[in-house]
Amino acid sequence: MTALEAVKVRAREVEPNHRLGGSIRMLLSPGTARTTAGLMALLELQPGECVSEHYHPYTDEHVYVSDGCLVLAVNGAEQTVDARESVLIRRGARHRYENRSDRPVTAVLFLGPLAPSPDMGHVETAEPPGDGPPPSVDVPPSAAAGTRERA
C-alpha cells in the first residue's frame, strides 16, 4: 500500500442520532475518519418521519436517495427525490426531509466543504423532534471507535 490510507466505517456499528428526526449516522467525518474536505452520513426515515428544517452556512449538501421516495423542501419549495436520484442543496438554503410514503427511505448525504468549526456547521430553524445533541462530526462515536479499519 502507498502512503494513502483507507478507513472503513460500518454503518450498523455507528450509533444513530435521532435529534433532528429519523436516524442519522455519521459515517465518514473528522472524528471517525479524520476527513478534512467534508463528511458523509446515512439518513434513514421510516414512514411518517421527517428531519426538521435547518441550514448549513458554509456547506453544500449532496443527497443521494438509494431506497424509497424522499420529499425535500428547500426554502419552502417542495420536490420529490426518488430512489437512484440525487439533489444538491446549496449552502445557506433552508431545507427539511420527509418520508410521506409507506416504505422506509434511505439516503446518503455528503456535506462539504467543512465549516470553520463544528459548532458553525449546522443551524436549526425549527424545533427538532428529538432530544440530545446534534450529530457530532468531530468526536468519534463510541460505537464506531472500534470499527474503523485501515485498508
C-alpha positions as a printed Julia matrix, in Angstrom:
151×3 Matrix{Float64}:
   0.0    0.0    0.0
   1.15   3.55  -0.68
   1.21   6.42   1.8
  -2.52   6.81   1.22
  -4.79   5.05   3.63
  -8.38   3.92   3.52
 -10.69   4.0    6.52
 -13.77   1.76   6.6
 -16.67   2.53   8.93
 -19.58   0.08   9.23
 -22.96   1.85   9.32
 -24.51  -0.84  11.51
 -21.88  -0.16  14.17
 -22.31   3.63  14.29
 -24.77   4.83  16.91
 -27.68   6.64  15.19
 -28.6   10.18  16.22
 -32.34  10.98  16.38
 -32.33  14.66  17.45
 -33.22  16.09  14.02
 -35.68  13.3   13.21
 -35.25   9.89  11.68
 -31.9    8.2   12.06
 -28.64   9.92  11.09
 -25.34   8.04  11.28
 -22.09   9.98  10.81
 -20.07   7.56   8.72
 -17.04   9.47   7.5
 -16.25  12.67   9.37
 -13.3   14.4   11.0
 -13.99  12.3   14.11
 -14.48   8.89  12.53
 -12.04   9.06   9.62
 -10.06  12.32  10.02
 -11.66  13.76   6.87
 -10.82  17.37   6.05
 -12.88  18.1    2.92
 -16.36  17.08   4.06
 -18.39  14.4    5.75
 -20.66  11.52   4.79
 -23.76  10.45   6.68
 -26.5    7.87   6.28
 -30.1    9.08   6.68
 -32.92   6.6    7.33
 -36.53   7.75   7.61
 -39.4    5.45   8.48
 -42.88   6.23   7.09
 -44.12   9.5    8.56
 -40.72  10.61   9.88
 -39.04  13.88   8.95
 -35.83  15.81   9.55
 -36.53  19.27  10.96
 -35.68  22.38   8.95
 -32.09  23.6    9.14
 -29.33  25.08   7.0
 -25.56  24.97   6.63
 -23.87  28.4    6.31
 -20.58  27.07   4.9
 -21.51  23.75   3.34
 -23.28  22.35   0.28
 -25.3   19.17   0.91
 -25.3   16.43  -1.72
 -28.15  13.95  -1.3
 -28.41  10.54  -2.98
 -31.58   8.53  -2.32
 -30.75   4.84  -2.52
 -34.17   3.48  -1.47
 -37.65   4.96  -1.2
 -39.07   8.37  -2.02
 -37.92  11.49  -0.16
 -39.9   14.73  -0.05
 -37.45  17.61   0.15
 -38.42  21.19   0.97
 -35.8   23.82   0.09
 -36.62  27.4    1.08
 -40.27  26.34   1.24
 -40.46  24.76  -2.24
 -41.09  21.0   -2.26
 -39.8   18.4   -4.65
 -39.72  14.62  -4.67
 -36.44  12.72  -4.9
 -36.91   9.07  -5.83
 -34.54   6.12  -5.45
 -31.39   6.43  -7.58
 -31.83  10.22  -7.87
 -29.7   12.92  -6.32
 -30.01  16.58  -5.5
 -27.64  19.36  -4.43
 -28.7   21.79  -1.71
 -26.6   24.95  -1.8
 -25.12  26.37   1.38
 -27.45  28.74   3.18
 -30.64  27.15   1.8
 -33.14  26.13   4.49
 -34.16  22.52   3.98
 -36.01  19.62   5.53
 -36.68  15.99   4.59
 -39.88  13.99   4.94
 -40.99  10.44   4.22
 -44.67  10.57   3.18
 -44.68   7.05   1.76
 -45.44   3.7    3.37
 -41.86   2.44   2.83
 -38.58   3.39   4.55
 -36.28   5.91   2.86
 -32.5    5.56   2.84
 -30.27   8.39   1.63
 -26.55   9.1    1.62
 -25.57  12.67   2.5
 -22.24  14.28   1.63
 -21.6   17.72   3.08
 -18.63  19.81   2.02
 -16.61  21.83   2.48
 -16.5   21.66   6.26
 -17.39  24.73   8.33
 -14.52  26.53  10.11
 -15.59  24.78  13.33
 -18.22  22.08  14.08
 -20.47  24.47  16.03
 -20.72  26.72  12.95
 -21.75  23.97  10.53
 -25.44  23.49  11.29
 -28.2   25.98  12.16
 -31.61  24.72  13.29
 -34.53  26.87  12.1
 -37.27  24.65  13.56
 -37.66  22.78  16.82
 -36.13  19.33  16.34
 -38.34  16.38  17.28
 -35.66  14.52  19.25
 -33.6   15.12  22.36
 -29.88  15.32  22.95
 -27.08  16.94  21.0
 -26.98  17.18  17.21
 -24.92  14.56  15.35
 -21.24  15.02  16.19
 -18.75  15.48  13.39
 -15.51  15.85  15.31
 -15.73  13.27  18.09
 -15.74   9.61  17.11
 -18.98   7.89  18.15
 -18.18   5.34  20.85
 -19.9    2.59  18.87
 -17.74   3.33  15.83
 -14.44   3.76  17.67
 -13.6    0.08  17.44
 -14.9   -0.41  13.9
 -12.5    1.76  11.97
 -10.25  -0.32   9.79
  -7.29   0.79   7.82
  -7.12  -0.98   4.49
